[in-house]
Amino acid sequence: MSTITKSNHIGRKISRIRELRDMKQEALAQALGMSQQTISALENSESIDDDKLIPVAKALGVSLEALKNFSDEAAISYFNNFYDNSQGTIGNNNHQCTFHPLDKLVESYEENKKLYERLVQAEKDKVEYLEKLLNGK
């Protein structure tokens, strides 16, 4: 299989970003209101329409462009550059970091908090629906 085909396989990009976020298929499925099997099928798809990708990107906490342009090599390069640029003494004027790492940590926490809240709400909705079914309403 050629590298070009592999790097343009959108399903693999979804899978890699999900894995980097330490998210299971079940969690992504729940965030999107889909089954785990549907997520598995998405991750095996070589191409997906943008209208289907937008909610996936949002659930993964990335932009559509970031999802479409994701590559392991770019991610590794980003983290290597971040590490390389953060070396040295405090107050180094050559520091290339354009954001504070704690800001990214807080941003990640907020995204995870929102995802957790959506998952909790989905569970509450399911319980409510099941109670209605049991009560015959």
N, C-alpha and C positions, 0 to 999 in steps of 0.2 A: 504494500500500500504506500502511496507516495505521501510525502510530508505535506504537500499542498492540500490534498484531500483531507488528511487527518486534521490539519489546523483549521479547516473551514467547517468541520463537523460540529454543528451548533449543539447537538445533544451532548457531546463530550465536554463542550465548554460549560454547559449547565451543570453537568456532573462534577467537573473539577472545582467550579466556584462553590457549589453546594458542599463538597468535601472540605474545601479550604475554610469554609464557614463552620465546619464540624456539625453539619446538618444532615440528618437522615432523610431518605426519600419520603418517609411517612410524615415528617414535620413539614417538608415542602408541600406535600400533597394536601395536608390539612390547611396550610396557609392559603392554598389556592382553591380549596374546596373540591379537590380531585381525589382519586384513589391512588394508592402507591403504584398500582399497575400502570396507571396513566402516566405517572412521572417516569417510570421505567421505560415506557414506550417513547416518551419525549426525549429521554436521554439516549435512546438508540436511533433517533431521527437525525438524518444528515442535514436537513433543512426544515425550518419552521417559519410560518408567516409572522411578520412583525406584530400583528394584532394579538397573537397568542404568546409572543415573547415578552411583550410589555409587562403583563402581570407577573410572569416568571422572574424577570429582572427585578421588579419591585420587591417581590417576596425574598429574593436573594440579597437585596440591599445594594444593588448596583444599577447603573444606568443601562439603557438598551445598547448604547454604543460600547460601553465597557464589556457587556456580555458578548456582543458580536465580535469585538476586537480582542477578546481575551486570548492569551497564549501563555503556556507555562514558562516559556523563555522570557517573555516580557515581565511576568510576575517575579521570576528569579532575579532578573536584571534590576527591577525596581527595588527589591529588598536588599540586594547586594549594594546598590548605589546608596540606599538609605543608611546601611551599616557603614559603608566606606566614608560617607559624608559626615557621619556622627562621631567619628574618631577624633581624638585630640582633646585639648583642654576646654574647660568651660569658658565661654567668652571668646572663642576662636572666631575671628572675623571672616574666616573662609568657610564657615559652616553653611552648607547648601540647603539645609532642611527648610522648606517653605511652610511647614505646619508644625505645631507642637504635638509630639506623640500622645500626650495625655488628651488632647482634643480628639484625636482619632479613637482613643480608647473610650472616651465618653460618648462619641458619636456611635461607635459600635454597640455600646451598652444601650443607648437609646433605641437603636434599630432592633436589637434583640428584645428589649422590653416591649416594643410595639408588636413584634412578632408573637411574643408570649401572650400579650393581651388579646391578640386576634385568635390565638389558639384556645385560650380560656373561653372567649366569647363563643367560638364555634362549638366547644363542648357544652356550654350552657344552652345554646340553641338546640343542639341535639337532644339534650335531656328534656327540654321544654317540648320539643316535637314528639319525643317518645312518650312523655306523660300525657300529651293530648291524644295520642293513639291509644294508650291504655285506658283512658277515661272515655273514649268513644266520641270525642269532640271533633 
